Amino acid sequence: MELGREYRLLEVCNPKAAKEALDKDPKVGLLLPCTIAIYVDGSITRISLLRPSMLLNLIPESKLTNLGAEAEQKLKAAIDKTR
């Protein structure tokens, strides 16, 4: 299928954090790995991330809030370095 624009999806994973999350709650496996979308919008390259903290809210009884916030901080820092 042709999109008519450059569009890339990157799946990123920190194996240590993923193991910690899966050890705490195996249901989190449905949310791994984190996906970053990179696409061209007109003349601007956009980078977007579905925040891990929001994803982990899909599993309300999970005890992964801190892990999600930490992963989100690292991913946002990596994205910010591209500017």
Summary of the structure (lengths in Angstrom):
residues: 83
radius of gyration: 14.4
end to end distance: 30.1
largest distance: 43.3
contacts: 194
relative contact order: 0.20
helix: 45%
strand: 24%
